[in-house]
Amino acid sequence: MQNENRNDEAVSPVIATILMVAITVVLAGVLYVWAASLAEGNTDGNLALYAFGGEDATGSVTDGTDDDLVRITMSQGGDLNWASVSVKISVDNGAPVTCSNGDASGNCDLVEFGNTGDQFWSVGDGVTIVESGQDLCTSGSCVIKVTITDTREGKTLDESTAIAE
């Protein structure tokens, strides 16, 4: 009878250890799945990091309707097809205006610089935003907020602010 008691006592810690290991493994799996779903939910499966910088364009801002306002350069990100890029500006917190890319259909135009021989906006390439038939910066100095959107994905890639003088 004493032998049976000792076996019961010896079995109990072994079973407890096995149960603790099993619970730890299951808990680790649950945490892994939860963390993975959180990470995927935050990026929609397509993590794209873009960075653009804005600066004053060359020349002074006048009361004319064809002034160079600001230059926007891509400093980080993958190639963007020009067909899926939309650039909007807001002058001094005004209503956003969509700039045209070569067809002169808006109040501002995009004049590409850098590698202009392809259909892509790449790192190092940029645009000069130019007034097109309307005096957008009437005060001689204005703050221009530029919003760059990937129209195919419907996502804002970056916003940049520059002062045109």
KEBA-25366 format. One record per atom (N, C-alpha, C): residue in three letters; x, y, z. Coordinates in steps of 0.001 Angstrom, whole numbers, plus 500000, padded with zeros to 6 digits. Atoms other than C-alpha are relative to their C-alpha. Layout:
BEGIN
ALAXYZ
...
This chain:
BEGIN
MET500794498826500000
MET500000500000500000
MET500850501256500000
GLN499133498831499971
GLN502808502373500703
GLN500607500255498621
ASN499460499839501348
ASN504224501736497213
ASN499014500718499096
GLU501015499353500830
GLU500959502760495604
GLU499904501487500297
ASN500040498587499628
ASN500925506043497517
ASN501170500762499403
ARG498822499328500554
ARG504427506861496397
ARG499872500176498483
ASN500195499891501445
ASN503540506165492736
ASN499008501107499674
ASP500970498942500236
ASP500520508447492955
ASP500638501370500189
GLU499329498725499761
GLU502659511207494393
GLU500976500320498880
ALA499011499783501054
ALA505301510744491664
ALA499320500322498674
VAL500705499781501246
VAL502762510755488832
VAL499397501401499966
SER500679498717499952
SER500999513910489918
SER500874501170499535
PRO499164498907500520
PRO503959516340489361
PRO500313499848498517
VAL499727500226501425
VAL504676514762485956
VAL498810500459499169
ILE501209499581500714
ILE501087515267484831
ILE499847501518500055
ALA500087498545499869
ALA501119518829486150
ALA500983500692499077
THR498988499418500889
THR504318519587484225
THR499571499885498545
ILE500468500197501378
ILE502903518134481000
ILE498861500963499687
LEU501113499073500213
LEU499723520177481402
LEU500489501443499882
MET499470498630500072
MET501709523386482024
MET500690500249498661
VAL499337499857501303
VAL503810522813478895
VAL498957500093498889
ALA501050499975501028
ALA500699522105476813
ALA499272501345500003
ILE500681498703499915
ILE498981525259478071
ILE500893501111499463
THR499057498987500498
THR502103527327477340
THR500078499974498477
VAL499929500130501459
VAL502301525981473783
VAL498729500549499348
VAL501260499505500549
VAL498627526682473130
VAL499922501515500129
LEU500024498552499798
LEU498916530175474592
LEU500947500713499033
ALA499051499409500947
ALA501995530926472463
ALA499418500012498585
GLY500635500052501322
GLY500098529801469349
GLY498911501033499845
VAL501070498998500038
VAL497129532005470187
VAL500598501401499877
LEU499354498682500079
LEU499401535018470769
LEU500630500241498630
TYR499392499861501319
TYR501237534366467492
TYR498943500337498938
VAL501076499753500968
VAL498002534212465474
VAL499410501388500202
TRP500548498672499699
TRP496676537336467215
TRP500934501102499505
ALA499036498986500438
ALA499871539324466563
ALA500092500055498480
ALA499937500031501462
ALA499988538197462931
ALA498780500668499382
SER501202499374500558
SER496397539262462334
SER499999501504500242
LEU499882498556499757
LEU497053542648463939
LEU500939500652498994
ALA499032499438500939
ALA500106543238461753
ALA499420500052498596
GLU500589500021501332
GLU498248542232458601
GLU498869501011499885
GLY501117499057500009
GLY495229544351459533
GLY500457501441499888
ASN499488498633500054
ASN497365547461459893
ASN500558500361498636
THR499376499697501286
THR498927547151456450
THR499147499579498816
ASP500843500512501081
ASP496110545590454422
ASP500771499061499083
GLY499208500922500799
GLY498766543151453195
GLY500932500675499022
ASN499155499278500946
ASN500446545850451083
ASN500648501184500698
LEU499290498928499320
LEU502927547870453096
LEU500808500771498973
ALA499287499157500949
ALA504137550752450968
ALA500409501275500724
LEU499493498818499319
LEU506332553445452437
LEU500565500970498960
TYR499543498970500913
TYR506767556609450424
TYR500329501253500796
ALA499666498717499396
ALA508408559883451334
ALA500309500982498871
PHE499796498943500973
PHE508371563114449351
PHE500412501253500761
GLY499582498746499382
GLY510065566410450127
GLY499605501168499130
GLY500411498807500731
GLY508869569868449157
GLY500925501160500293
GLU499178498803499842
GLU510822573069448599
GLU499523501070499031
ASP500348498880500866
ASP510378576485447038
ASP500616499780498621
ALA499478500105501364
ALA510760576435443259
ALA500816501253499689
THR499191498848500386
THR513171578766441522
THR499117501120499484
GLY500764498842500467
GLY511984582264440716
GLY499087500526501078
SER500892499347499037
SER509775584673442590
SER498551499774499620
VAL501436500084500225
VAL506035584366443008
VAL499505501416499716
THR500497498683500425
THR504327587243441193
THR498478499971499925
ASP501452500003500202
ASP500785588269440392
ASP499633499425498633
GLY500254500675501271
GLY501118586386437101
GLY499284498683500209
THR500751501259499929
THR499386583111436289
THR500811498808499495
ASP499151501096500472
ASP502376580961435304
ASP501253499833500865
ASP498859500081499093
ASP504654581036438378
ASP500313498555500371
ASP499572501264499410
ASP506710578036439476
ASP499798500132501509
LEU500323499888498579
LEU505436577361442998
LEU500943499181500875
VAL499166500874499176
VAL507123574362444629
VAL500490498810499190
ARG499449501224500592
ARG509242571340443739
ARG499802498872501006
ILE500230501178499164
ILE508326567906445088
ILE500874498874499459
THR499088501067500398
THR510940565131445028
THR499725498748500820
MET500168501270499292
MET510462561449445880
MET501350499610500598
SER498767500400499339
SER513060560420448450
SER499978498541500459
GLN500105501404499594
GLN511763556933449322
GLN498743499397499394
GLY501171500718500500
GLY509450554352447774
GLY500285499294498687
GLY499888500713501265
GLY508900552107444784
GLY499518500871498849
ASP500428499268501189
ASP508255553248441239
ASP498480500122499967
LEU501435499738500151
LEU504824554845440741
LEU499712500299498540
ASN500404499719501366
ASN503173554738437354
ASN499249501332499993
TRP500633498679500062
TRP502173558294436377
TRP498502499911499764
ALA501430500140500273
ALA498787556994435230
ALA499184499803501279
SER500739500242498761
SER497883556160438846
SER500376500985501112
VAL499599498999499010
VAL499231559290440570
VAL499125501245499861
SER500744498748499962
SER497118562270441606
SER500713500937500970
VAL499360498999499153
VAL498697565447442990
VAL499019501154500188
LYS500886498882499669
LYS496521567990444786
LYS500767500973500868
ILE499386498986499148
ILE497575571269446317
ILE498907500808500686
SER500860499083499261
SER495967573475448917
SER500866501209500336
VAL499223498780499802
VAL497219577071448959
VAL499420500767501180
ASP500410499267498793
ASP497065578829452347
ASP498711499440500602
ASN501144500717499411
ASN494575576240453690
ASN498711500151499198
GLY501177499892500860
GLY492233576798450742
GLY499538498624499539
ALA500535501245500550
ALA490222574177448882
ALA501058499318499136
PRO499019500714500813
PRO492345571459447252
PRO499714500137498503
VAL500063499898501451
VAL493075571778443539
VAL500838498858499430
THR499253501085500636
THR494102568804441382
THR500836500557498863
CYS499094499547501062
CYS497128569501439202
CYS499995498989498861
SER499985500886501164
SER497225568114435688
SER501429499582499698
ASN498691500542500334
ASN500079566015434426
ASN500210500045498496
GLY499662499865501403
GLY500854567397431012
GLY498870500330499063
ASP501092499718500931
ASP497371568009429610
ASP499416501403500163
ALA500403498602499799
ALA496967571611430872
ALA498501500156500229
SER501442499930499782
SER493443570935432113
SER499626500567501369
GLY500318499527498657
GLY493730572297435654
GLY500515501398500256
ASN499484498700499586
ASN494706575379437602
ASN501492499952500282
CYS498556500171499832
CYS498198573952438065
CYS500450498805499166
ASP499413501062500811
ASP500490571752436030
ASP501170499381500745
LEU498837500698499479
LEU503135569193436952
LEU501038499924498892
VAL498899500081500959
VAL506451569570435151
VAL501037499070500605
GLU499124501036499461
GLU508512566434435683
GLU501467500358499804
PHE498547499899500138
PHE512261566531436346
PHE500632498711500514
GLY499319501261499664
GLY514819563763436846
GLY499980499123498766
ASN500095500925501122
ASN514396560691434666
ASN498632500163499358
THR501275499718500664
THR511697561892432274
THR499739499070498820
GLY500135500892501145
GLY512157559095429741
GLY499154498767500253
ASP500831501171499716
ASP509895556584431457
ASP498619500451500477
GLN501362499719499546
GLN506331556374432759
GLN499870499912501517
PHE500019500229498572
PHE507316556200436430
PHE500573501180500779
TRP499439499067499028
TRP507897558509439359
TRP500854499133500916
SER499054500818499256
SER511019557032440982
SER500739500862501011
VAL499180499281499021
VAL513313557962443866
VAL500967500906499248
GLY499147499003500652
GLY515197561124442875
GLY499265500824498960
ASP500810499251500964
ASP512549562173440352
ASP499056500926500761
GLY500948499100499365
GLY510160564990441040
GLY499218500807498994
VAL500802499108500828
VAL507791567606439752
VAL500112501418500534
THR500178498602499635
THR507643571357439731
THR498539500308499788
ILE501411499630500105
ILE504127572580440435
ILE499936501443499530
VAL500036498713500690
VAL503357575509438136
VAL498556500467499872
GLU501333499440500240
GLU500348577823437997
GLU499667499867498513
SER500423500181501383
SER498319577297434846
SER498748500834499740
GLY501114499134500363
GLY496159580290433954
GLY499258500625501157
GLN500646499394498838
GLN495208581268437495
GLN501083500354501023
ASP499060499564498976
ASP497111583226440156
ASP499617499327501321
LEU500338500769498801
LEU497020580653442983
LEU500632500593501264
CYS499279499429498863
CYS499564582354445235
CYS499968501517499835
THR500252498580500252
THR498261585918445371
THR500774500935500915
SER499378499111499016
SER500191587234448377
SER501498500176499818
GLY498558499922500186
GLY503734586839447042
GLY500744498957500814
SER499456501091499195
SER504388584147449659
SER498815499211500535
CYS501133500797499525
CYS502084581246450483
CYS500468498605500402
VAL499744501362499545
VAL502039577883452212
VAL499207499048499110
ILE500639500943500921
ILE501313575025449825
ILE500117498597500572
LYS500059501390499539
LYS500209571628451109
LYS499757499128498781
VAL500080500893501155
VAL500762568894448529
VAL499599498616500492
THR500462501348499672
THR498857565594448745
THR500185499117498780
ILE499723500929501094
ILE500050562686446608
ILE499226498713500285
THR500892501144499823
THR497560559850446097
THR500242498970498906
ASP500002501096500963
ASP497771556452444429
ASP498534499730499685
THR501416500108500359
THR494443556500442568
THR499577498553499781
ARG500335501411500222
ARG494588552792441754
ARG499657499326501329
GLU500236500595498676
GLU494783551827445435
GLU499079500861500859
GLY500829499100499213
GLY492838554847446682
GLY500642500399501313
LYS499279499709498762
LYS495525555613449271
LYS500843501257499845
THR499103498853499954
THR497257558824450210
THR501389499483500317
LEU498649500461499813
LEU500968558152449852
LEU500801500916500922
ASP499255499037499164
ASP502289561327451465
ASP499371501371499874
GLU500361498597500033
GLU501561564909452309
GLU501252500788500346
SER498817499187499808
SER504214567575452144
SER499588501465499966
THR500301498579499986
THR504185571281452882
THR501259500786499661
ALA498888499140500385
ALA506391573950451330
ALA499501501438499893
ILE500344498582500129
ILE506453577737451223
ILE500514500495498658
ALA499644499402501285
ALA506411579389447810
ALA500210501493500225
GLU499703498568499815
GLU508084582804447803
GLU500432500632498699
